[in-house]
Amino acid sequence: MDASPARRTRRTAAVLGCCCLALVSGCSAFGSDAAGDTSAARAAQLTAVPMAATDLQNRYQKVIKDVLPSVVQIQASSDLGSGVVYDGSGHIVTNAHVVGNEKRFKVTTANTEEPLTATLVYSYPQQDLAVIRLDKVPDGLRAAAFGDTDKVQVGQITLAMGSPLGLSSSVTEGIVSATGRTVSENTAGGGTGATIPNMVQTSAAINPGNSGGALVNLDGQVVGIPTLAASDPNLGGSAAPGIGFAIPASMVTTVADQIIKQGKVTDSGRAALGITGRTVVDVNYQPAGVAVVTVKPGDAADKAGIRPGDIITKVGHDDITTITSLAESLASDRPGQKTTVTYSREGIGRTVDVTLGEQ
């Protein structure tokens, strides 16, 4: 076998060329001297790529034209974020960390030159979602269409729309990198500290100000609400570009519908033990479990006999070393689900059956 570097380089280039050309019309015919391979056929093959690119560009532009008017800029007293028009009554969905502790906001839409005013309806930090409502609904206000998160697939093209760094009506492009991520927000990075299941991971750039905006598929449907970019667990701060997360559309609509109809969230669909706790460390200062601080009377942990001072080390098959790992374990469960909790009390290990409550 010839191991010449030059030969290897040419062989690799040939493979890459073949793969690229296969996207047009297949490699076997292109460049062949076989009968019937006329100059006209070659010309058709060469023009196929620009035509396909033009079709895709037109589709991008149509989606942006249709959806961007539904994406607004939200300004609190000191923070700036994005939001998505939810209905024709002036309701706008955004992130809880965008609204913070504020009650009143300035909102800039695609059809208004001067900012409008809006009032908080309800903030739900546990899911990092909030709904505000315009005090006066302008003419031409357009509600966004929300898609089915269950149909989102890895590799699907997505567009992130919002106001990154205050640059309103900005659009970035990427793909769905993964689905079903459970992500814990970092309060130091501006998040609510919530642990959110089933997040959509995307490579579309998400920068400060994108929070609360729209992650959109090429059918013009909102498939998620971008939150924070990923942070580096070892170094702190933001991770490399191309790692961002969005709250799935199905979760957004479930929460927003309850807020609009009832003024609050009455059914979170999230499992809970009914405790507050803190991370404890072992003799080597390594995280070693969650110490129970309070137990809600009549809730899941109380019924199972768990008491303040107990140290939880396992839920189901998941090892629990920190309060975050406990939240991540419960994020994949449902209220009413049965599981086991392993904990220690005065150095004695115990395992009990627990029927989970609701957050």
C-alpha positions as CSV (number, residue, x, y, z in Angstrom):
1,M,0.0,0.0,0.0
2,D,1.3,3.4,-1.0
3,A,1.4,5.5,2.2
4,S,2.7,8.7,0.5
5,P,1.3,11.8,2.2
6,A,0.6,13.3,-1.2
7,R,-1.4,10.3,-2.2
8,R,-3.4,10.3,1.1
9,T,-4.2,14.0,0.6
10,R,-5.5,13.5,-2.9
11,R,-7.5,10.5,-1.8
12,T,-9.2,12.5,1.0
13,A,-9.9,15.4,-1.4
14,A,-11.5,13.0,-3.8
15,V,-13.8,11.5,-1.1
16,L,-14.8,15.0,0.0
17,G,-15.5,16.1,-3.5
18,C,-17.6,13.0,-4.1
19,C,-19.7,13.6,-1.0
20,C,-20.3,17.3,-2.0
21,L,-21.3,16.5,-5.5
22,A,-23.6,13.7,-4.4
23,L,-25.8,16.4,-2.9
24,V,-26.3,17.7,-6.4
25,S,-26.9,14.7,-8.6
26,G,-24.6,11.9,-7.6
27,C,-20.9,11.3,-8.2
28,S,-21.1,8.4,-10.7
29,A,-22.2,10.5,-13.7
30,F,-20.5,13.8,-13.1
31,G,-17.3,14.2,-15.1
32,S,-17.8,10.9,-16.9
33,D,-17.0,10.4,-20.5
34,A,-19.8,7.9,-20.9
35,A,-22.2,8.3,-23.8
36,G,-25.0,10.8,-23.2
37,D,-22.9,13.0,-20.8
38,T,-23.3,16.1,-22.9
39,S,-22.1,19.6,-22.1
40,A,-25.8,20.5,-21.5
41,A,-26.0,17.8,-18.8
42,R,-22.8,19.1,-17.3
43,A,-24.2,22.7,-17.3
44,A,-27.4,21.5,-15.6
45,Q,-25.3,19.8,-12.9
46,L,-23.2,22.9,-12.3
47,T,-26.3,25.2,-12.0
48,A,-28.1,22.9,-9.6
49,V,-26.2,24.1,-6.6
50,P,-26.9,27.9,-7.1
51,M,-30.5,27.1,-7.7
52,A,-30.8,25.0,-4.6
53,A,-29.0,27.8,-2.6
54,T,-31.4,30.4,-4.0
55,D,-34.4,28.3,-2.9
56,L,-33.0,27.9,0.6
57,Q,-32.3,31.6,0.8
58,N,-35.8,32.5,-0.3
59,R,-37.2,30.2,2.4
60,Y,-35.0,31.8,5.1
61,Q,-36.2,35.2,4.0
62,K,-39.8,34.2,4.0
63,V,-39.6,32.8,7.5
64,I,-37.8,35.9,8.8
65,K,-40.4,38.1,7.1
66,D,-43.3,36.1,8.7
67,V,-41.9,35.6,12.2
68,L,-39.7,38.6,13.0
69,P,-42.6,41.0,13.5
70,S,-43.8,38.8,16.3
71,V,-40.5,39.1,18.2
72,V,-40.2,42.2,20.4
73,Q,-37.6,43.9,22.5
74,I,-38.3,44.2,26.3
75,Q,-36.7,46.8,28.5
76,A,-36.9,46.7,32.3
77,S,-35.3,49.4,34.4
78,S,-31.8,48.0,33.9
79,D,-32.1,44.9,31.8
80,L,-32.8,44.3,28.1
81,G,-34.2,41.1,26.6
82,S,-36.6,39.8,24.0
83,G,-40.1,38.4,23.9
84,V,-42.6,36.7,21.6
85,V,-46.1,37.9,20.9
86,Y,-48.3,35.1,22.1
87,D,-51.8,36.3,21.1
88,G,-53.8,39.1,19.6
89,S,-54.7,40.4,23.1
90,G,-51.2,41.7,23.6
91,H,-49.8,38.9,25.7
92,I,-46.1,38.4,25.3
93,V,-44.1,35.4,26.6
94,T,-40.5,35.8,27.7
95,N,-38.0,34.5,30.3
96,A,-38.6,35.1,34.0
97,H,-35.0,36.3,34.3
98,V,-35.7,39.0,31.7
99,V,-38.5,40.5,33.8
100,G,-36.7,39.9,37.1
101,N,-38.5,41.7,39.9
102,E,-40.0,44.4,37.6
103,K,-43.7,45.0,37.1
104,R,-43.6,47.5,34.3
105,F,-41.8,47.4,30.9
106,K,-41.1,49.2,27.7
107,V,-41.7,47.0,24.6
108,T,-40.6,47.8,21.1
109,T,-42.4,45.9,18.3
110,A,-41.7,45.7,14.6
111,N,-44.6,48.1,13.9
112,T,-44.0,50.8,16.4
113,E,-41.5,53.6,16.4
114,E,-41.9,54.5,20.0
115,P,-41.8,51.9,22.8
116,L,-45.1,50.7,24.2
117,T,-45.8,50.0,27.9
118,A,-46.6,46.6,29.3
119,T,-47.4,45.1,32.7
120,L,-46.4,41.8,34.2
121,V,-49.1,39.2,34.3
122,Y,-47.1,36.5,36.1
123,S,-43.6,35.2,36.4
124,Y,-42.7,31.6,36.9
125,P,-39.0,31.3,37.8
126,Q,-39.2,27.5,38.3
127,Q,-39.5,27.2,34.5
128,D,-37.8,30.6,33.7
129,L,-40.9,31.8,31.9
130,A,-43.1,34.9,32.3
131,V,-46.0,36.6,30.6
132,I,-46.4,40.3,30.2
133,R,-49.3,42.2,28.5
134,L,-49.2,45.4,26.4
135,D,-51.3,48.1,28.0
136,K,-52.5,49.1,24.5
137,V,-52.6,46.7,21.6
138,P,-51.2,48.4,18.4
139,D,-52.7,47.8,15.0
140,G,-51.1,45.0,13.1
141,L,-49.8,43.1,16.1
142,R,-49.0,39.6,14.9
143,A,-48.9,36.5,17.2
144,A,-46.3,33.9,16.5
145,A,-47.2,30.3,15.7
146,F,-45.8,27.7,18.1
147,G,-44.8,24.3,16.8
148,D,-44.8,20.7,18.2
149,T,-41.6,20.2,20.1
150,D,-41.9,16.4,19.8
151,K,-41.3,16.8,16.0
152,V,-38.0,18.7,16.5
153,Q,-35.1,16.6,15.2
154,V,-31.4,16.8,15.5
155,G,-29.9,18.4,12.4
156,Q,-32.9,20.6,11.8
157,I,-32.1,24.1,10.7
158,T,-33.2,26.8,13.3
159,L,-33.1,30.6,13.4
160,A,-32.7,32.5,16.7
161,M,-34.5,35.8,16.6
162,G,-34.2,38.6,19.2
163,S,-32.3,41.6,20.4
164,P,-28.7,40.3,21.2
165,L,-26.6,43.1,22.8
166,G,-29.5,45.5,22.2
167,L,-29.5,44.9,18.4
168,S,-33.2,44.6,17.8
169,S,-34.6,42.3,15.1
170,S,-31.4,40.3,14.8
171,V,-31.3,36.7,13.4
172,T,-28.7,34.0,13.7
173,E,-28.7,30.6,12.1
174,G,-27.7,27.1,13.2
175,I,-29.1,23.6,13.7
176,V,-30.7,21.6,16.5
177,S,-27.7,20.0,18.1
178,A,-29.6,17.8,20.6
179,T,-33.0,17.5,22.3
180,G,-34.1,16.3,25.7
181,R,-31.3,18.2,27.6
182,T,-31.8,18.8,31.3
183,V,-30.1,22.2,32.0
184,S,-29.6,23.9,35.3
185,E,-29.3,27.7,35.0
186,N,-26.6,29.5,36.8
187,T,-27.9,32.4,38.9
188,A,-24.4,34.0,38.7
189,G,-24.9,34.2,34.9
190,G,-28.3,35.9,35.2
191,G,-30.5,32.8,35.3
192,T,-33.2,32.0,37.8
193,G,-31.4,28.9,39.1
194,A,-34.1,26.7,37.6
195,T,-33.5,23.2,36.4
196,I,-35.4,22.7,33.1
197,P,-36.0,19.4,31.4
198,N,-36.3,18.6,27.7
199,M,-34.4,21.7,26.5
200,V,-33.5,22.1,22.8
201,Q,-29.8,22.6,22.3
202,T,-28.9,24.7,19.3
203,S,-25.8,26.0,17.5
204,A,-27.5,29.2,16.6
205,A,-25.7,32.0,18.4
206,I,-27.5,33.1,21.6
207,N,-26.1,36.2,23.2
208,P,-27.2,38.5,26.1
209,G,-30.5,40.0,24.9
210,N,-31.6,37.0,23.0
211,S,-33.2,35.6,26.1
212,G,-37.0,35.4,25.7
213,G,-36.8,35.6,21.9
214,A,-37.7,32.9,19.4
215,L,-36.0,29.8,18.1
216,V,-37.8,29.1,14.8
217,N,-37.8,26.2,12.3
218,L,-38.0,26.7,8.6
219,D,-41.8,26.2,8.7
220,G,-42.0,29.5,10.6
221,Q,-42.9,27.9,13.9
222,V,-41.5,28.8,17.2
223,V,-39.9,25.6,18.6
224,G,-38.3,27.1,21.7
225,I,-37.6,30.2,23.8
226,P,-33.8,30.8,24.0
227,T,-32.5,31.3,27.5
228,L,-28.9,31.5,28.4
229,A,-25.8,30.3,26.5
230,A,-24.1,27.3,28.1
231,S,-21.5,28.1,30.8
232,D,-18.2,26.2,31.2
233,P,-18.6,24.1,34.4
234,N,-14.8,24.1,35.0
235,L,-13.8,27.6,34.1
236,G,-17.0,29.5,34.6
237,G,-18.4,32.1,32.3
238,S,-19.8,31.4,28.8
239,A,-18.7,28.4,26.9
240,A,-17.6,28.4,23.3
241,P,-20.1,29.8,20.8
242,G,-22.5,27.4,19.3
243,I,-23.8,25.9,22.6
244,G,-27.2,27.4,23.6
245,F,-30.5,26.2,24.9
246,A,-34.1,27.0,24.4
247,I,-37.2,26.1,26.5
248,P,-39.3,23.7,24.4
249,A,-42.4,25.2,22.8
250,S,-44.7,22.6,24.3
251,M,-43.6,23.7,27.8
252,V,-43.9,27.4,26.9
253,T,-47.5,27.0,25.7
254,T,-48.5,24.9,28.7
255,V,-47.2,27.5,31.1
256,A,-48.4,30.5,29.2
257,D,-51.9,29.2,28.7
258,Q,-52.3,28.7,32.4
259,I,-51.0,32.2,33.2
260,I,-53.3,33.8,30.7
261,K,-56.4,31.9,31.7
262,Q,-55.8,31.6,35.5
263,G,-53.3,34.3,36.3
264,K,-50.8,31.8,37.6
265,V,-49.4,28.3,37.1
266,T,-51.6,25.7,38.8
267,D,-50.3,22.5,37.1
268,S,-46.5,22.5,36.6
269,G,-46.3,18.9,35.6
270,R,-43.0,18.8,37.5
271,A,-42.2,16.3,40.2
272,A,-41.1,17.3,43.7
273,L,-40.1,15.8,47.0
274,G,-41.5,18.7,49.0
275,I,-38.2,19.7,50.7
276,T,-35.6,22.4,50.7
277,G,-32.0,21.3,51.0
278,R,-28.4,22.2,50.7
279,T,-25.3,20.4,49.3
280,V,-23.0,18.8,51.9
281,V,-19.4,17.7,51.5
282,D,-17.3,14.8,52.8
283,V,-14.0,15.0,54.7
284,N,-12.2,15.6,51.4
285,Y,-14.6,18.6,50.7
286,Q,-16.2,16.7,47.8
287,P,-20.0,17.0,47.3
288,A,-21.6,14.1,49.1
289,G,-25.3,14.5,49.2
290,V,-28.2,16.9,50.0
291,A,-29.0,17.7,53.6
292,V,-32.7,18.2,54.1
293,V,-33.4,21.7,55.6
294,T,-37.2,21.8,55.7
295,V,-39.9,19.3,54.8
296,K,-43.3,20.5,53.6
297,P,-46.1,19.0,55.8
298,G,-48.2,16.4,53.9
299,D,-46.0,16.3,50.9
300,A,-44.0,13.4,49.4
301,A,-41.0,13.4,51.7
302,D,-43.1,14.0,54.8
303,K,-45.3,11.0,54.0
304,A,-42.2,8.9,53.4
305,G,-40.8,9.7,56.8
306,I,-37.9,11.9,55.6
307,R,-37.0,14.6,58.2
308,P,-34.8,17.7,58.5
309,G,-31.2,16.7,59.0
310,D,-31.4,13.6,56.8
311,I,-28.9,13.4,54.0
312,I,-30.2,12.2,50.6
313,T,-27.7,10.3,48.5
314,K,-29.9,8.6,45.9
315,V,-33.2,8.9,44.1
316,G,-34.2,5.9,42.1
317,H,-31.0,4.9,40.2
318,D,-29.5,8.4,40.3
319,D,-26.7,9.2,42.7
320,I,-27.3,12.5,44.5
321,T,-24.3,14.6,45.4
322,T,-25.5,18.2,45.0
323,I,-28.8,20.1,45.2
324,T,-28.5,20.5,41.4
325,S,-28.2,16.8,40.8
326,L,-31.3,16.3,42.9
327,A,-33.2,18.8,40.8
328,E,-31.9,17.2,37.6
329,S,-33.0,13.7,38.8
330,L,-36.5,14.9,39.6
331,A,-36.8,16.9,36.3
332,S,-37.2,13.7,34.4
333,D,-40.0,12.4,36.7
334,R,-43.7,13.1,36.9
335,P,-46.0,13.9,39.8
336,G,-47.6,10.7,41.2
337,Q,-44.7,8.6,40.0
338,K,-43.3,6.1,42.5
339,T,-39.5,6.0,43.2
340,T,-37.1,5.2,46.0
341,V,-35.1,7.7,48.1
342,T,-31.9,6.6,49.9
343,Y,-30.7,8.8,52.7
344,S,-28.8,8.6,56.0
345,R,-29.9,9.6,59.4
346,E,-27.3,9.8,62.2
347,G,-24.9,7.7,60.1
348,I,-27.5,4.9,59.4
349,G,-28.5,4.4,55.8
350,R,-32.2,4.0,54.9
351,T,-34.2,3.5,51.7
352,V,-37.9,4.4,51.5
353,D,-40.6,4.2,48.8
354,V,-41.9,7.7,47.8
355,T,-44.8,8.8,45.7
356,L,-43.6,12.1,44.2
357,G,-45.6,15.3,44.6
358,E,-45.9,18.3,42.3
359,Q,-43.6,21.4,42.1
